[in-house]
C-alpha cells in the first residue's frame, strides 16, 4: 500500500511539472519578444541620441 501511494504522488508531481513546462513554453516567448523589442527600442534611442550629439559637436566645431 505504501509503495503505490508514493508512486501515485510521484506521477502527480511529474504531470504538474509537465503542465508548468507547457505553460512556460507558451508564455516565455511572448515576454522574451517584448523584452527583445524593448532592447531594440533602447538601442535605437541611444543611436539617435548619439547622432544628435555628434551633429551638435559638428555645429560647435563650425
Secondary structure as UniProt FT lines:
FT   HELIX           2..61
//
